[in-house]
């Protein structure tokens, strides 16, 4: 199930840059939102950290590029959705049951895999997870969750 508010916030972020081609230009969106992404040598348990007081999203340089991409989008979601968790928000992926973590994951999915573009891709290539994941530069897990949320697979 998709949250219309989260989808709308992601759509506004997408509209801030030219999204003519895939994958979504995440770095451009982060910059347009007044933040910068900095790679850090974090412990493996930390994917990314939002430091709004410094306008920075720190991302674990040791993680796979698609994981870093989703983690940055997740932290941007915390920022744009106005989540308040003290001075830092730590993302450890899909495992956190907290509602704000679920919202940030939903935002990241909506941003990196916009519903309208994904539906067109599925119409073109079918449900080829390898191809879809590669095109959108996301993990197969993230793609599967998004396809389920959009009722494109059951």
N, C-alpha and C positions, 0 to 999 in steps of 0.2 A: 504494500500500500504506500502511496506517495503522499507526502504532506504538501498541500498547495502553497502554504506560506514559504516553506523551505525551497520549493521549486521556484517560486517567484523571486526570492532573494538570489538564488543561483542564476536565474535568467537575467536579472539586472546586472550582476557581475559579468556575465558573458557579453552583455550588450556594451560594456565599457571598452571592449576591444573588438577588433575585426576577427571574427571566427569563421573565415571562409573555408579553411582546410582543417583536417584532423591531423594530429591530436590537438585538443584544446590548448591554446598558448597560456599555460598556467602562470609562467613567470611574468608575462605581460599583465595578466589580471592582478596578480599580487602587487605588482608595481603601481598599477592604476588605483589600487585601494590604499596606497600610501605606505605599504610595507615593503620590506626586502627579505629575501631568503638567504640565510647564511648556513653553510655546511659546517658541522661540528663533529668531533670524534667522541660522540656520546657512548655510554655503555649500551650494549645491545638491547636492553630492556626499554630504552627510550627511543621512540621513532622521531618525535618532533616536539618542540616547545614553543609556545607563543609568548613573546615578551612584548606586550603592547606598549609598555612605557618606553621601549627603545625602537618601536616600529619594526620589530624583527620576528621572523619565524626561523628558529634554529632547527635544522633537520640533520638527522644522523647520516653522515657521509659514508658510513660502512654498510648501509642497507641498500638493497637492490633499487635501481632507478624507479621502477614502477611503485615500489613501496614508498620511496621518498616522495614521489608525485602525489600519491593518495594522502600521505601524512601532511604534506604542505596544504593541500586542498582542505583537509580536515581542520587544521589549525585556522585557516582562513575562514572556515565556517564558524568556528568559535568566535572569531573577531566580528564577522558581519552579522551574526545572529545575536550579538550582544551578551554572550555568556560571561558570567562573572564567577571566577573561582579563586579569587585572591591574586597574588602577583604572578603566578604561572599556571599554565594549563598543560598537563602532560598527556600525550596520546599514546596508548598502547594498542591501538588498532580496534578490531571488531570485538574484543573480549569484554570490554567494560559495559555493564548493564545500565549505567546511569543514563537517564533520559537525554541529558545534554550531549553525552558521547554518541548516543544513537542519532541525535539531530545533526551533529557535526559529520558523522559518517554519511547520513542521508544527503547533506549538503555537498560533500565531496563527490558522491556518486552523481548527483544532479549536475554539478559543475563539469565534471570530467566526462560524463556520459549523458549529455542532454537528451531528454526524451524524444524530441522531434528528430534529431540527427540519428539517434540510435535506432529508432523505428525505420528510418530510411535505410540504414546500414543492414538491418535484419532483412528488409525486403530485397535488398540487393544480393547479400551473401548468405542469407539463411542464418541458422543458429550455430555457425562455425565459431566456437569459443576461441580457438587459436587465432583466427583471423580478426575477430572482433577485439579481443584483448590487445593484440599487436597494434591494430589501427588506433585504438583509443589510449594506448600506453597505460593499461591498468592490468591488474592480476586477473586470472581466470575466476578467482573467488569473488572479487569485486564485480566483475562483469556478470557472473551468475546471479548474484544478489540483486543487481540492478534490473536484469531481465525478469527476475521473479517479481520485483516490486512493480514493474510496469506491465505485469501480466502477459509478457511476451513468451514466457515458458511457464509451465505449471508442474 
